[in-house]
Structure formats: structure tokens, C-alpha cells
Amino acid sequence: MQSSYKNTLALAALMVTTPLLHAQAPGTSKVQLWGIVDAAVRHTNNEGPGQDGKTQMLGGGMSQSRWGINVEEDLGGGSKALVVLENRFNADDGTVSTPFFQLAHVGLQGPYGRITAGRQWNVLFDVVTSTYASFPYSPYMEAYKPELGLAMGARTSNMLKYAIATPDRTWAGALQYSFDENNSTSALEGGLPGSAAQVPDYVRSTLGGGAWKTAGGYLRYAANGLAVGGGFMRTTLPGGTDVDAWTVGGSYRTGPWYFNMGYGLNKAKYAAVTSPLVGFRNTVDRAILGQFWSGQTNGGFLPGDADKRHLIKVGVGYQLTPQLNLGMHYFRGKQSGSTSGAFNGNTNFYVAVADYAFSKRTDAYFGVDHTSISGGSAITLDAVSQARSRTGITVGIRHRF
């Protein structure tokens, strides 16, 4: 197989955007069924109450396993109608990751851009993935992706998105707005503080496709191997807290080399606590934001009462042979705003991956990652293990169809 970074970027684009379909006569439709099946074995240390090692099979190591349907109807005059449906599943046991489609939107595309409505990738994910993704052939390592910990969940429900690009795609950008549909904490507020027991269930249901208001956009430029871009999104959580998220970065390709760097920032603007009600609303919003900022798959760690987190990323990739791609990344995170100081600190993330392509559709990979925390005494990777460092080794195989 004659592989190249251009080919692998095309495969990455297939995973995160609507694929281009062949030209067709006006009034005709095309339906494309596609998918990715990825399974891996991963070993990590410092897991569980005794900080013992853990070996497990994952339903997605380099990519999350998924399948999707893309529909395109030619409306004539350079316009088309679009439908995208995508669901996630676990290849290790055959279960679905969520009981709903992770992407589900319909739209129109014409000479003046594309407008879509439904559950979609947000603008933070769009600009990072298209401009300075970590690995051009993936574009992330599903089992370890610190860069997505600041993307506010990467997908947003109830969204209107308008995207536009120049014919040669030198310039591209998008604007998004999503409706909160009166999503608030009011259903939990009766009988304070006893309602606090309902918060975990509420957070799970809200994260499972729940509604919140967002507004944002991104802009990118790409030419002659260079790509630069940035984006902003404001999210209003159910308790009323605004979270501002920024990202900016770029990449450069020359021959077999790929260089990239980027910056991300999340800032939560919690209301001053003037009553138990305001304090409770902040508690709910902290629990929701904590889900975005925590979790091993996004390189997360516990936020506690911190309200600001930022991340610097720098990486390099090299295509050693037509089949073998190598990549290394370093991420430096900082958390601040903790009134007690116990959750103010820093973290270092390291990841290296080798990916071997057997064909255009099937590849195998081997990755090593490491996380270490310094600073605030209460910052840990998770509440169960209380670990402040962890190393992971992942090996797997992936097929696209």
C-alpha cells in the first residue's frame, strides 16, 4: 500500500465529517453506510483502591468503534440536502456506548455554505481536528486524548451550525448556537439540601444528550502544508454558570514530517454564593464540568473547587515507511482557581504511538502513555485510586468500512 499523510488525513476526515459522495443527477439520493471497528488490550498501573495494575480489553483503543449512515440528495444548482446519523458501540462486548445516536443532524448545503440542525460536533472539536490534530491518521488516540478534555464534550445537542469555506478550502469557518430548552436545576431545588442526593442521576441524564445553551465559532487557514486556526465557545450550564472555552493552534507538514502545537482554556464563571440556592446550583454545575475535566480517556484529573484549566500541546509525527507512522505528544496542563489551594496544580501528559497500515482500511497500533500530577494535595487522577501518576500500554487493531 502506498500510504501518505494526505491519505491518512483523508481517513481522519472520514471519521469526523460528512464524507464527500460522487456527483449525481438532480433529484437523486445516495446513501452511504460506513463504520469503524476497533478493539485493543490496555494495561495501566495505579488502578483501584490498592493501586494495583489493571489489564482490560477496550472497545476502542485508537478510535471509538462506531457506525453511521450518510445521506445526500442533489437538489440541483449546486445545492444538496444532507443527513448524518452515527452511533457508538463497544467492540469488546457488543454493547452500545449510548442508547442514542451520538450524531444526528439534517441540513442543506449550497454555494453560500452549509446549515445543519441536530446533535453535532462542536466548533472546538472541529477546529482542533481539522487544523492541529495529534495524529493525522486517527486523529486522536481514543484510550488517551488529553486534548479533548477541554472541548466541552466535543458534541452538542439542539445545535444550529453554519459552515462556510472558500472553493479551495484555504479558509474555512463555522458558527454554532444551541438551545437550552429551559434546562435548569429547578427540579432538584425543592427540599434543599436533601435534593443533593439526586445530583448524580441528574448529571448523568444531562450529559446523555441533554440540552444546554452554547454559542461560538471557529476560523482556520490552510495552504502549502501550513494550517492555523482558533475557536471560541460559551456554554451555559443548567445552574446558570457560563463556561468560556478557547483554543488556538497550528500544524505543518513537510515530506514525511508532521508538526503540531495548540493551546486550550476553560474558565467557569460561577456565581458568588449569596444563598444556599446559589451554592446548590454551583454544586450541580461543578459536577457537570467535572465530568468533562475528569476521566482516563481524556487524560483527566479531579477538578475539586478549581474553576480554570488550560492545556498546552506540542507533537511530532514521522512516516517511517509507507506503512509505518510514528507519533509523539506532550501536554502540559494547569488548574487554578481553587479557594482552598488544594486543587491548584499542574499535570504532564506524554503519549507515543506507532501505527502500521496493512491496507487502506486495516491497521494495528501500539501506544505508551504516562500522566503525572504535581501541586495541590487533593488533585488525583480519580477518587478511587487517589493516584497521582499512571502509565498505560495499549495495543490493538482497527478496520474501517
Sequence and secondary structure as in RCSB ss.txt:
>XXXX:A:sequence
MQSSYKNTLALAALMVTTPLLHAQAPGTSKVQLWGIVDAAVRHTNNEGPGQDGKTQMLGGGMSQSRWGINVEEDL
GGGSKALVVLENRFNADDGTVSTPFFQLAHVGLQGPYGRITAGRQWNVLFDVVTSTYASFPYSPYMEAYKPELGL
AMGARTSNMLKYAIATPDRTWAGALQYSFDENNSTSALEGGLPGSAAQVPDYVRSTLGGGAWKTAGGYLRYAANG
LAVGGGFMRTTLPGGTDVDAWTVGGSYRTGPWYFNMGYGLNKAKYAAVTSPLVGFRNTVDRAILGQFWSGQTNGG
FLPGDADKRHLIKVGVGYQLTPQLNLGMHYFRGKQSGSTSGAFNGNTNFYVAVADYAFSKRTDAYFGVDHTSISG
GSAITLDAVSQARSRTGITVGIRHRF
>XXXX:A:secstr
    HHHHHHHHHHHHS        TT EEEEEEEEEEEEEEEEEEETTTTEEEEEEES SSS  EEEEEEEEEE
ETTEEEEEEEEEEB TTT  BSSSS SEEEEEEEETTEEEEEEEEE HHHHHHHHHS S TTSSS TT  GGGGG
STTSEEEEEEEEEEE TTSSEEEEEEEE  TT  SGGG TTTTGGGGGHHHHHHHHHTT   EEEEEEEEEEETT
EEEEEEEEEEE TTS EEEEEEEEEEEEETTEEEEEEEEEEEEE     SHHHHHHHHHHHHHHHHHH  GGGT 
   TT  EEEEEEEEEEEE SSSEEEEEEEEEEEEE  SSSTT EEEEEEEEEEEEESSSSEEEEEEEEEEEEEE
 TT  S TTT  SEEEEEEEEEEEE 
